[in-house]
């Protein structure tokens, strides 16, 4: 049974339709990379999965339960968490308060243990836990954002461009963190501009262009595909 | 869904370009220090003007002490205003009506409760705090109900923020009309004719015991607000929702519930402010409407959306307002709040504690 399955998803904002009949699947334990040029609808698809954009047609099922059109705060209860591309932390709150908000649905007694797990993954956050996130660097903010999403111990993590705006060194660090998180059994669906790196570590990949599925297959196969290389990976 | 709030995005850390003198001067003028200086100048002008009119230092100190109390009243109102702005991003013009409603609710409950002996030197008996404690949650519920019937409908339709502001203005008139119908246009007093002589404190400051009670109660409530926002889960969720409502939903926060709590809290504090205002002067259907300007001035001065800033702004405006009555007709009092608000808007629109750079 697939963890997440989207079929025939059509969605957009206002009068414009951005996604046309898109499909996507994530199985247990996979890393799935969603790549494609700017404006392909990658972020819109993530938002549609998470209820921030209501699909006009199609179905989105998580563990065989229909979630299309549900509110984000109900979707998060099903066991999937989302890290948006921008504005993915509460800048006015401290790092620890951000993690508390990540675990808003949990019983207060489990919070310390969950926070410990995040600090074990990102030791730097432990040192700076009482710092306001608005004053942190881009890399630290990304750690807060991912850490907050891990608080609920989800089965699937949606990452929208986790490497955006980071220095090359930090990009490698964040990617290493993502593999580390995946190794604990968490499935990951990520949108990435850094398509080669993303495909190299992905179990499978989907290429989206102009709001439609173009190619999909194992990560390595997409990397080796000359057509994908020429059109979407910059030769 | 509302459009995502603008967030501070990555900024380049290295700025090699040297600022031109004009820009540097502008940055200086817009700094917090300069705004504080400008406020200090306004105070200096007030004090000098009072001295020229031959007002004694003791009288000025007493007025300043009164001003702190008035600041407490304005502050209680401003907290609700700034919290609602923080979460819903619209200026709630009906907040003044909630202040008035609170004062009249307390008045209504006082009529039902048996009157106890005055708790000297205070002018009222135990029934007064009881009536206040009943009025506060009730006004909170009224605020919640208005949100449910009016603003939530607009939220569902993704209405423009101007529409929210206009709707709140309409609610201000609506609530005020209800107050006119229920209690009439006349003045009322909680305890007509009951004396409350001024006490003499060190430095010859003369204040009434009731005013000290008002100040103490305001301080207790503000401490409560601080603890609520910093220590409790719902308080943190309020700050998170104000910061980024879309992310709050993504993190599993039911933002509609947070909004309901925000109205409950804002309405209850407005009721407390209104009751204390009524105790310090008298009850009129317009009382809250006249507090609206100082409340907005305090909110803007402190950085809109920031409850602690609103409190600081309220104290500054309260003191300035009272000190000005030493040499001006008190009817012009709101002008002082207005002047301070204009100074803030010209110098540093994001307020004393707002994020620099807008």
Interface residues (C-beta under 8 A of the other chain):
Chain A: X50 X52 X53 X71 X72 X73 X76 X77 X81 X82 X84 X86 X87 X88 X89 X90 X91 X92 X93 X97 X100 X101 X102 X104 X105 X108 X134 X138 X148 X152 X165
Chain B: X1 X4 X5 X7 X8 X9 X10 X233 X236 X237 X239 X240 X242 X243 X244 X246 X247 X248 X249 X250 X251 X252 X253 X254 X255 X355
